[in-house]
Amino acid sequence: MPWITAATEVRFEHAPPVSAFPVVPGRRWGPGWWWSSTMGRHVAHGSAAMRAQLMLLDRDRQVVGLSGRPVRVVWRDERSRVRSWVPQVFARYADGSGLLADCPGGEGVGGVRAQRAQAVLEVVCGLVGWRYLRLAPLDAVMAANVRWLAGYRHPRYRGAEDLEEAVLDAFAQPRPLIEGVVAVGDPLQVLPVVYHALWAGRLEAMLDVPLHERVMVQRASGGRRGR
């Protein structure tokens, strides 16, 4: 299918992987599944680095769709040789635009072939108002914080409507996490609701420093899409 036709007509966020993620002997991580709160189902991933990026995109309030390896882009190079590349991640944004991305585990991963593919994909994505990115590995503190909150991403942790509203009201003004929790009720009941609200963006906190009981938390400003 011609690229522009595919980009405008195919819902890549609902497409299965066009090829399997490779299993590399000796690596600590292999292919797996990420349960996406955005999609309400599992999304395939092929590495720890890719899972971390899926986790971050899943929390992005502007992302409305996610999939792994949903498309193979094929082109001819300057010598008319057929080339192809399968980006690891696709993300659909609320404005309808898309992101194709790869998730290298470190600088230079993929070599010359990846660099050539990047040059092509940046151009073809630009033709339809999308982006192509090679996503840098997450900062260790940020990754740890988001991974912790992701443990509470399922809607079951949202709690009853009155409890969630009480939690949000408790943080109408910035205050230490534990103070707001205790003000609402039993921490064992309230903390999961707070963590889910932090994941969903209804509460906000600095995530570039380790989460702890005195971290400052506040209700998010503006309308944030809950899930």
Backbone torsions as a table, in degrees:
resi	resn	phi	psi	omega
1	MET	NA	133.0	176.7
2	PRO	-56.0	143.8	-173.1
3	TRP	-56.2	-49.8	-175.1
4	ILE	-63.5	-37.2	176.5
5	THR	-64.2	-45.9	-179.9
6	ALA	-62.2	-44.0	-176.6
7	ALA	-64.8	-30.2	-177.6
8	THR	-93.1	-20.0	-174.0
9	GLU	-112.8	-27.1	-174.9
10	VAL	-92.1	132.7	176.3
11	ARG	-89.3	84.9	-175.1
12	PHE	-59.6	-25.6	-179.2
13	GLU	-66.3	-17.1	179.0
14	HIS	-106.0	3.5	-176.7
15	ALA	-87.0	141.3	174.5
16	PRO	-75.0	166.3	176.9
17	PRO	-58.7	137.3	179.0
18	VAL	-79.4	-15.3	174.9
19	SER	-153.5	154.3	-177.0
20	ALA	-71.4	149.9	172.6
21	PHE	-74.7	134.7	-176.6
22	PRO	-71.5	147.9	173.0
23	VAL	-102.1	119.4	-177.4
24	VAL	-106.4	113.2	180.0
25	PRO	-57.0	138.7	176.1
26	GLY	94.9	-15.8	178.9
27	ARG	-82.7	147.4	-179.6
28	ARG	-72.1	-26.2	-177.0
29	TRP	-117.4	144.3	174.7
30	GLY	-135.5	-170.5	-179.9
31	PRO	-59.4	150.4	179.1
32	GLY	-163.1	-161.6	-176.8
33	TRP	-133.2	138.2	174.5
34	TRP	-111.9	123.0	175.9
35	TRP	-77.4	114.7	-174.2
36	SER	-94.2	124.4	175.4
37	SER	-71.2	-24.1	176.7
38	THR	-68.2	-45.8	-175.5
39	MET	-91.6	-20.9	-175.6
40	GLY	71.0	24.5	179.6
41	ARG	-159.7	178.3	-178.6
42	HIS	-83.4	145.6	174.4
43	VAL	-121.5	131.6	-177.6
44	ALA	-70.7	144.6	172.9
45	HIS	-139.0	162.0	-174.4
46	GLY	-118.8	-3.0	-177.0
47	SER	-163.1	168.0	176.4
48	ALA	-64.2	-38.5	-180.0
49	ALA	-64.4	-41.0	178.8
50	MET	-68.1	-40.5	178.5
51	ARG	-60.9	-40.2	179.2
52	ALA	-62.1	-40.3	-180.0
53	GLN	-71.4	-37.8	174.7
54	LEU	-59.6	-41.6	178.9
55	MET	-58.8	-44.9	-178.6
56	LEU	-69.0	-43.0	178.7
57	LEU	-65.8	-35.7	179.8
58	ASP	-62.8	-27.7	-179.2
59	ARG	-89.5	-14.8	-178.1
60	ASP	-67.6	123.0	-175.6
61	ARG	-66.8	-19.9	-179.0
62	GLN	-88.4	-10.7	-179.8
63	VAL	-86.0	127.2	-179.3
64	VAL	-117.1	-3.1	179.2
65	GLY	-156.9	145.6	-178.6
66	LEU	-142.8	145.3	171.9
67	SER	-157.9	161.8	179.0
68	GLY	-112.2	128.4	176.1
69	ARG	50.4	51.1	-174.6
70	PRO	-86.9	-5.5	-174.3
71	VAL	-150.1	144.2	171.8
72	ARG	-111.4	122.7	178.6
73	VAL	-95.5	126.9	-176.0
74	VAL	-121.7	136.0	-179.9
75	TRP	-151.3	173.4	174.1
76	ARG	-110.7	135.7	-180.0
77	ASP	-81.6	-172.7	-175.4
78	GLU	-64.5	-15.8	177.9
79	ARG	-107.2	18.0	177.9
80	SER	64.9	19.5	174.9
81	ARG	-83.3	138.3	-179.9
82	VAL	-74.2	127.6	177.1
83	ARG	-124.0	157.2	176.8
84	SER	-151.2	159.7	178.7
85	TRP	-152.1	139.8	177.2
86	VAL	-113.7	100.7	176.8
87	PRO	-60.5	146.5	-174.7
88	GLN	-74.4	-34.2	-171.1
89	VAL	-131.9	141.5	167.3
90	PHE	-122.7	136.0	174.5
91	ALA	-129.3	132.9	175.3
92	ARG	-101.7	133.9	179.8
93	TYR	-100.8	163.4	-175.1
94	ALA	-61.3	-26.2	179.1
95	ASP	-84.0	3.8	178.8
96	GLY	93.6	-12.3	179.9
97	SER	-75.1	170.1	-177.0
98	GLY	-132.6	163.9	175.3
99	LEU	-130.5	125.8	166.2
100	LEU	-104.8	134.1	-173.9
101	ALA	-147.1	153.9	169.1
102	ASP	-116.8	157.0	-172.0
103	CYS	-127.2	70.2	-179.5
104	PRO	-64.5	145.8	179.2
105	GLY	-78.5	-9.7	179.4
106	GLY	-170.2	172.8	-177.8
107	GLU	-65.9	135.4	176.5
108	GLY	84.0	-3.4	179.5
109	VAL	-64.3	133.6	-179.0
110	GLY	103.9	-22.8	175.0
111	GLY	65.3	-154.6	-175.2
112	VAL	-63.6	-39.2	-178.9
113	ARG	-59.4	-42.2	178.5
114	ALA	-65.6	-37.5	178.7
115	GLN	-65.0	-41.3	178.7
116	ARG	-66.4	-40.5	177.9
117	ALA	-64.1	-39.3	179.0
118	GLN	-58.6	-44.6	-179.3
119	ALA	-60.7	-41.1	180.0
120	VAL	-70.5	-46.1	-175.2
121	LEU	-68.0	-33.5	175.6
122	GLU	-61.3	-38.7	-179.8
123	VAL	-70.5	-50.1	-174.8
124	VAL	-68.1	-34.1	175.6
125	CYS	-66.2	-39.1	177.8
126	GLY	-61.7	-28.5	-179.9
127	LEU	-63.4	-27.5	-177.3
128	VAL	-114.8	14.5	178.2
129	GLY	76.9	20.6	176.9
130	TRP	-101.1	-178.2	175.3
131	ARG	-128.8	150.6	167.1
132	TYR	-120.3	133.3	-179.7
133	LEU	-137.9	147.5	164.1
134	ARG	-100.6	105.8	-170.4
135	LEU	-78.1	125.2	-178.8
136	ALA	-70.5	146.2	177.0
137	PRO	-54.4	146.1	-177.9
138	LEU	-71.5	148.9	168.7
139	ASP	-58.0	141.4	-173.7
140	ALA	-60.8	-40.0	-179.5
141	VAL	-68.9	-46.8	178.0
142	MET	-58.5	-45.2	-179.6
143	ALA	-60.6	-42.8	-179.2
144	ALA	-65.6	-41.3	-179.8
145	ASN	-65.6	-47.2	-178.8
146	VAL	-67.0	-36.2	177.1
147	ARG	-62.6	-38.7	177.9
148	TRP	-64.5	-49.0	-179.2
149	LEU	-63.9	-33.5	-179.9
150	ALA	-61.6	-24.7	176.3
151	GLY	-64.2	-13.8	-179.5
152	TYR	-117.2	22.7	-174.9
153	ARG	-77.1	-21.5	-177.3
154	HIS	-66.5	141.8	-178.5
155	PRO	-57.0	-20.4	-178.8
156	ARG	-63.2	-20.5	180.0
157	TYR	-86.7	-1.9	-178.4
158	ARG	-67.8	-30.3	178.8
159	GLY	81.9	173.1	177.9
160	ALA	-63.5	153.5	-175.0
161	GLU	-59.1	-40.3	-178.1
162	ASP	-69.1	-34.0	178.9
163	LEU	-70.0	-43.5	179.3
164	GLU	-62.0	-42.1	-179.3
165	GLU	-65.0	-36.8	176.8
166	ALA	-64.5	-38.6	177.2
167	VAL	-63.4	-46.9	-179.7
168	LEU	-63.5	-40.2	178.5
169	ASP	-65.1	-34.7	-178.7
170	ALA	-64.4	-24.5	-180.0
171	PHE	-112.2	28.4	176.7
172	ALA	-58.8	-32.5	172.2
173	GLN	-116.9	146.2	-178.7
174	PRO	-56.4	134.5	177.5
175	ARG	-156.5	159.4	177.0
176	PRO	-58.0	142.1	-175.8
177	LEU	-51.3	-50.0	-174.0
178	ILE	-66.1	-31.9	179.7
179	GLU	-66.3	-43.1	178.2
180	GLY	-66.4	-38.2	179.7
181	VAL	-62.8	-48.9	-178.3
182	VAL	-64.0	-33.9	179.8
183	ALA	-65.2	-25.9	-179.2
184	VAL	-86.3	-40.4	-178.0
185	GLY	162.5	-149.2	-177.4
186	ASP	-63.1	119.7	-179.2
187	PRO	-55.6	-34.4	179.4
188	LEU	-62.1	-30.3	178.8
189	GLN	-89.5	-33.6	-171.6
190	VAL	-86.3	-38.3	-175.0
191	LEU	-56.5	-44.3	177.8
192	PRO	-59.4	-34.8	178.6
193	VAL	-68.5	-39.6	177.7
194	VAL	-64.4	-45.8	-179.5
195	TYR	-63.7	-39.6	177.8
196	HIS	-64.4	-40.9	179.3
197	ALA	-65.7	-34.4	175.8
198	LEU	-68.6	-39.5	175.6
199	TRP	-62.6	-46.6	-173.4
200	ALA	-78.5	-8.8	177.8
201	GLY	87.4	9.3	175.6
202	ARG	-82.1	-22.0	168.3
203	LEU	-119.8	156.4	-178.8
204	GLU	-129.1	146.3	173.9
205	ALA	-154.2	157.4	175.3
206	MET	-69.9	125.1	-177.9
207	LEU	-108.3	5.8	176.9
208	ASP	-94.2	6.0	170.7
209	VAL	-126.7	152.9	-176.9
210	PRO	-57.6	135.4	175.0
211	LEU	-66.8	138.2	176.5
212	HIS	-155.4	175.6	-171.2
213	GLU	-67.4	-18.4	-178.6
214	ARG	-103.0	5.8	178.9
215	VAL	-61.4	142.1	-178.1
216	MET	-79.0	130.5	-178.2
217	VAL	-127.1	143.5	175.7
218	GLN	-146.7	159.7	177.2
219	ARG	-67.5	138.8	-178.4
220	ALA	-67.7	142.2	176.8
221	SER	-85.2	145.9	178.3
222	GLY	77.5	173.8	-179.7
223	GLY	-78.3	126.1	177.0
224	ARG	-120.4	134.4	-176.8
225	ARG	-74.6	120.3	-178.9
226	GLY	-88.9	149.2	173.3
227	ARG	-160.7	NA	NA
